[in-house]
């Protein structure tokens, strides 16, 4: 498979962490903004809505409501964006900002046609999957992107990166550079993450320590770069408050796989025995990279993907992005994993049986 830095959102319900922090929020919010979120009942959209309400803003969420309940304190407008007249319930006022997370170009263009002249500022949550080349580490927002998806109707998941490019282009064409914020996150993680990718590692470290068995890991010098959902949400609200425009890689600081594993061990309170294998060996065993069944989550082959989890975040940090340390992210992810069950069936990752088989096979090499 070709990995994507972030993937089409699931329809799972939103999660609010009752014990964890809602994200960094320093200083006093400016005067209340009217924010329209196209979505707001799923994971990221819900996090943005909660953060904006906490900052004192007037938040409206337009969504089908199929992904869960809207957060407390928002005005909810039920609508299906594929339907004619979907924006009738929000076209009677002028908005300080509109925020859209869709990856479907037709939906983004439809929203722009109805709302571009009714807002001062447009925030589009794109993805680092827009980049055409992941072979070089440390590249910034000037890096080349895919050609935009040229189709009509509903784009399928294989067109995710090009579809996001088409959405970005539509925003810029409708409003111009000075009114549009293009946020390009990488892998979004944290409490409530249902993708099962990042959480695989604190969960498996915990099991390996509890059961005193070895853990299969990729080369520990490989990079890992994620963004915590509350950090991303807080920064998006900050861009609304300051009406920030431009294009930003909204990603965390890069750490090594080994540093992430150490954070997992610290959170668990014990260090397992690691069986470290390289990418060629994993590919020879038909282990899938990145995500999905029979995968080793977050691992990607280094050839051609050196920059996949190692992009520059300096522009976003200069524009106010605040990042929590990897240890805190791991601890929150571990709490979530324990809530779900460490031995449950996963959307991504090796089964325990398959991992045990690979550990035995690696020991014979």
N, C-alpha and C positions, 0 to 999 in steps of 0.2 A: 504494500500500500504506500501511497504518498502521504506523509503526515501533514496535518494542518495545524498551524499554531494555535488556533482556537477553532471550535467546531460549531455547526448549527445547534442552536439551543434546543434542549429537550422540553417536553411538555410537563415535566415534573413540577409539583407545587413549590411555592417559595418557602424558604426556611429562615426563620428569625432565631438567632442564637440568644437565648434568654440570659446567658451568663457571660458571654464574650463581649468585647468592645464593639461598638458600631463603626469604628474607624476614626482616624485622627481628625480632629477638628479644632484648630487653634484660632484664638481671637474671636471677635464678635462678628456675626453675619451682618452684611449690609442690609438696607431696607428690604422688606419682603419682596421676592420675585414671584411672578406668576409663571409656573413651569408646567408645561404639558408633556407628559411622558406617553409616548406611543408604545404601550406595553405596561409594565409596572406590576404585573401579578406573577412573574416568574422570578428566577433567582437574582440576576443582576438588576433587572428593572425594579424589583421590589426593594433591593438594597439602596438603590438611588432614591426611590420614593421615600423610604424611611429616613435616610440621611437628610433629604431636603426638608421634610416635615420637622425633624429635630432642629434644623437651622432656622425654622420660622417662616418657611416659604409656603405659598399657596400652591398646592400640587393637585393636578388633575391627571388621572390615568385613563387612557382609552385602550380597551382591550376586550377580547371575547370573554374573559373571565374563566376560561377553561383550564388555565394553568394554576389556578388557586385563587384565594381571596385577595383583594387589594389590601395594602397595609392600612392600619388605623390612621385616621387624620387626613386621608385624601378624598377628593371627589372622584367617584368612579363613573365613567361613561362606558356602558357596554356596547360594543360594536365589533363587527367583523370587517377588517380592512379590505377584504376581497369583495365586499358588497358595495353596490352603488349607494351613495349617500352616507357612507360610513362616518364622515366627519361632520355631519349635520349638528351633532350635539356639542361640538367644540369650535364651530365656525362663527360664533356670535360675539367673539371678543378678540382683543389683541393680546398676544402673549409676549412676555419678556424673553422666554426661551422655549424651544421645542426640542425634545430629546428622542431620538429614534434608534432602536437597536436591531431593526429588521435586516436580514441579508437578502431579501427578495427585491430585486430592482423595480418590479412593477408596483409593489407596495410603497416603496420609498418615493417613486415618481408620483404616485397618486397622492401621497401626503403632501409633497412639495407643491403640487398643483393647487391643492386646497388651502394650504397654510403658509406658504412662503411669504406672502404679502401680509400675513397677520402676526408676524413675529419679528423681533429685533435680532434674534440670535438662534442659530441652529446647531445642536450638538448631535453628531452622528458617531455612533459607536461602531467602528469598523473592526479590523483585525490585522495582526502581523501576517496573516495568510495572504494578504494582497501582494507580498513581495515575490518577485519572479525568481530570485536567486538566493539560496540559503547557504551558499558554500563558504562565505567569508564572515568571520566573527566581527562584532563591533560596529556594524554599519548603522547609519542613522536614517532619518526620514527621507533623505534624498535618493535612497536606493531605488532602482527600477522596480516597477510593479507589473503584474500581469496585464495583458490586454483585457479590457472589460468584456464581460459576458455579453454576447450579442443577441441573445434569445429574447423571447417574450413569454408571458405566462409564468408558471412556477419553475424556478431553477431547481435542479436536483443537487444533492449534497456534493457530488463530484465537482460541481462548478462553484463551490463555496468561495474560494479566493477570487476568481474573476468576477463573480457576482458582487462581492463586496467592493471591488474596484468600480463596477458599474454604478453602485449606490453612491460611492464617494463622488464620482464624476457628476452624477445627477444633482447632488447637493451643491457643488461648486457652480454648476451651470445655472442653477436656479437663484442662488443668493450671492455668489461672488466670494472671493477669498476673505474679505473683511468681516463677514457675518457667520462664517462656518468654522466650527471646531471639529476636526477629524481625529478621533481617538482610536489608536491602533493597539489594543491589548494583545498580549500573548495568552498563555494558558492561565485561566482564572481559577483560583483555588480558595479553600477556606472552609469554614463550618457551613455545612449544607451542600457541599459539592457532590453531585450525583453522578459525575462522569467516571468515578472510581480510579482515576489515573494517579494523581498525586497521593491520594489517601492510601493507595496500595502499599506505599513504602513504610509509613508509620505503623500500619496494620501488620505487615509482614515482619517488621522488626520486633513488634510486640509479641507475635506468635512464636517467632524463633527463640526469643529470650524465655518465654513462658514454657515452651516445650523442649528447650535445650537442643535445638537442631540447627544445622547450618542454613544460611540464606544465600541464594543465588543472586549475584549482583553484576552489573556491567562494569566496564572499566571506570574506576572511581575518579579519574581525572576529567571525565566528560562534564560539560557544563549543564547546569539546571537553572532555568529562569522562569519565574512565575509571578503573578500579581494577585495579591489577596483581595477578595471581592469587596470588603469594606474599605480598603485603601483606594481601590478604583472608584467606588461609588462616591466617597468623600471628595476625591479630586474632581470628578465630573460635576458635582454640585459647586465646587469652588470655581470651575470654569463658567458655570452659569452666573454665579455671583459677580465675577469680574468680567464677564462677557469676553472671554479669551477666545481668539480665533487662531487658526493654523493647524498644522498636522503634527501629531505627537505619538511616539511609541510609548504606550503606557504599560511598561513592564518593570519587573522588580530588578534588583541587583543580581548579577550572575554569581552563583556559587558552584562549587564542584559537586558531583554526585557524592563524593566522600564526605563533604561538609554537610550535605543534606542528611546522609545516613547517620552522621555523628549527632546531628540535631534530633533525629529519631531515637537514637540510643539514649540521649540525655532525657528525652521526654518519657521514655519507657523505664529508665532507671537500670539499664543493663545493656551490654554489647554482645551481639551474637557472633558466631564464627561466620565469616564471609567466604563464599566461594566465588572468586572474581573471574569472569570470562570475557573475552574480547568479542567485538562485533562479528568478526568472520565466523567464529565458533557458533554464536547465536543464530546467525543466518543459516549456517549449515544444519542446525537442528530445527530449522523452520519455525523459529520464534519470530513472531511479528513485532515490528517496532511500534512504539508510541502508544497505541490504544487497541482495543478490541479483544476478542477471545484469542487465547494462545499468544498473547503479547507480553512483553516486559515493559510496563508503562514508563513513559518519559525517556526511554532509551531510543535513540535514533542512530543509524550508522554514521560514523564520522565523515566518510567520504561523501561530499556533496551537501552536508548538513552542519558544517562547523558553526554557522551563524544562526541555525534554527532556534536555539535557545540561548543566544548570546547577541542581542541587539542593544544599541546604545539607548539609554533612557535619560541622557543628560538634559535634553530639551524639556521633558516633562518635569523632571526634578527642579529645574530652574523656574518652571512655571507653577511650582507649589506642590508637586506630588510628594507625599510623605509615605515612607515605606516602613513597615514593621519588620523586625529581624526574622530570619528563617526559623529560629527556634520557636518563636511565638506562633508562626503559621503552622508548624508541625504539631504543636500542642493542641491547637484548636482542631486541626484535622484529625488527630488521634481521638479526641473526645467524640467527634462525629462518627468516626469509624467504630468506636466502641458502642455508640448508641445503635448503630445499624447491625452490628455483629461482625466480629473479625473473621468468622468462617462462613459467612453468607456467600451465595453465588454473586459474582461480580460482573459488571459490564466490561471491565477491562482487567487484564492480568492473567497470570498463570493459575491454574487450579493448584491446590496443595499437592495433589497426586502427580501432576505434570512437573511441578517444581522439584519434588523429591526424585523423580526419574532423571531429570537433568542434572541434579547435584551428583547423583551416583555416576552418571555418564561422564561428567567433568572430572570426577576423582580418578577415572581410569586413563585420562589423557596424559 
